[in-house]
Amino acid sequence: MSVVNSGPSGEVIQALDMTDPPQSSGQIIAGSTWNAQFWYRDPSGGPVGFNFSNALRISFCE
């Protein structure tokens, strides 16, 4: 997936083309579950300069 910029709103949207996965192992199969987390840079957010979002679990049904 590509790098995205949240801008001043702090909100990010990443489109996912269901017909063209980013890699062959990224195909969506009915009954599968994906787990995801967003890693982001935050230069003003403290000494480390980055953080992680809450985890997200997505289950795909038929």
HUPE-V141262 format. One record per pair of residues at least 12 apart in sequence whose ideal C-beta (glycine too) atoms are under 10 Angstrom apart, sorted by the first residue. I is the first residue (numbers start at 0). J is the second residue. D is the distance in Angstrom with one decimal. If there is no record, write none. Layout:
<<I & J & D> <I & J & D>>
This chain:
<<0 & 13 & 6.1> <0 & 14 & 9.6> <0 & 15 & 8.2> <0 & 21 & 6.0> <0 & 25 & 9.2> <0 & 35 & 9.8> <1 & 13 & 7.9> <1 & 14 & 9.8> <1 & 21 & 9.0> <3 & 37 & 9.4> <3 & 39 & 9.4> <4 & 39 & 10.0> <5 & 37 & 9.7> <5 & 39 & 7.3> <5 & 40 & 9.9> <5 & 41 & 9.8> <9 & 39 & 9.1> <9 & 41 & 9.3> <11 & 37 & 7.1> <11 & 39 & 7.9> <11 & 52 & 9.2> <13 & 35 & 9.8> <13 & 37 & 8.8> <15 & 27 & 8.8> <17 & 59 & 10.0> <27 & 57 & 9.3> <27 & 59 & 5.3> <28 & 59 & 7.0> <29 & 58 & 10.0> <29 & 59 & 6.0> <29 & 60 & 6.5> <29 & 61 & 4.4> <30 & 58 & 8.1> <30 & 59 & 7.0> <30 & 60 & 7.3> <30 & 61 & 7.5> <31 & 57 & 9.0> <31 & 58 & 7.7> <31 & 59 & 5.3> <31 & 60 & 9.8> <32 & 56 & 6.3> <32 & 57 & 6.8> <32 & 58 & 4.8> <32 & 59 & 7.3> <33 & 55 & 8.3> <33 & 56 & 7.5> <33 & 57 & 4.7> <33 & 58 & 8.2> <33 & 59 & 7.5> <34 & 54 & 6.4> <34 & 55 & 7.2> <34 & 56 & 5.4> <34 & 57 & 7.8> <35 & 52 & 8.6> <35 & 54 & 7.4> <35 & 55 & 4.7> <35 & 56 & 8.0> <35 & 57 & 7.1> <36 & 51 & 5.6> <36 & 52 & 5.7> <36 & 53 & 7.6> <36 & 54 & 5.3> <36 & 55 & 6.9> <37 & 50 & 9.2> <37 & 51 & 6.9> <37 & 52 & 3.8> <37 & 53 & 8.6> <37 & 54 & 9.5> <37 & 55 & 8.0> <38 & 50 & 7.9> <38 & 51 & 5.7> <38 & 52 & 7.8> <39 & 51 & 7.7> <39 & 52 & 7.2>>
